[in-house]
Amino acid sequence: MLLSEIKTIAVLGAGTMGQGIAQVCAMAGYKTLLYDIDSSLLQKALGTIEQNLESALAKRKITAEFKKLILENIRLVNELNDVHVELVIEAVVEKLEVKQQLFAELEKINHNCILASNTSSISIAQIASGMKNRGNCIGLHFFNPAHAMKLVEVVVTNSANGELIGLMKQFVKSLNKIPVETKDSPGFIVNRVARHYYVESLKLLEEKVASIESIDKLLRSAGFKMGPFELMDLIGIDVNLAVTTSLYNSFHQEVRFKPNHIQEQKVLERQLGKKTGKGFYEY
């Protein structure tokens, strides 16, 4: 397949990452299906995209005509059988069995479709294990917020062929993003390195070395755009914990990846960050 043959893209999952990826694809001129089984979540996602575009319009980054065109490129669907596309980007819940089932079903609907996962920690090879043609599966890991962050990890399994890898790098560039190729290993590159930004900061808090505000302030002053607690609130404390737990298990419970009980307690109390109005900070 050539890049010019990719006309329509499906983004699975209308959560924070899915809606951001859908916006990026629509802005690049691709006809974009945004799929979710929850119709109310689809409408909420479209509203958020419209807000993002309105903000860009107010800052004169886009024109009113371009905003209209972007929204026309997006179609909401909640039936998987309606997903007939050249490329799928999956951004559903971080559960292996859910992703495996989706990909197995989509392979039947779209025989030669490229199936990409936005997973931040699950093995792409595991996700592809139930597929007949595993060579059509690859990882495209965007970062939050997807419409603003430039980096995309192109996650390669042993089954992926060179043509697919090259095509996906071209595709990422067509979105005005920067592709970085990485092997299919726990946490890939960024999340593996970033774990310690969160884990060590949580240890400092646990040991009462400094307050949440002080740790965030000091790390911002060191050059980071956001402190670790601000960033966990933005990402979602539950999502961040899930990635940490996945890496911890993937590395055979190495202590350096061990999840922190402070974060676990936040999740139990549903204090998940910005999306619930309270995390390490109140919103």
Secondary structure by P-SEA (a helix, b strand, c coil): cccccccbbbbccccaaaaaaaaaaaaaccbbbbbcccaaaaaaaaaaaaaaaaaaaaaccccaaaaaaaaaabbbbcccccccccbbbbbccccaaaaaaaaaaaaaaccbbbbbbcccccccccccccccccccbbbbccccccccccbbbbcccccccaaaaaaaaaaaaaacbbbbbbccccccccccccccccaaaaaaaaaccccaaaaaaaaaaacccccaaaaaaaacaaaaaaaaaaaaaaacccccccccaaaaaaaaacccccccccccccc
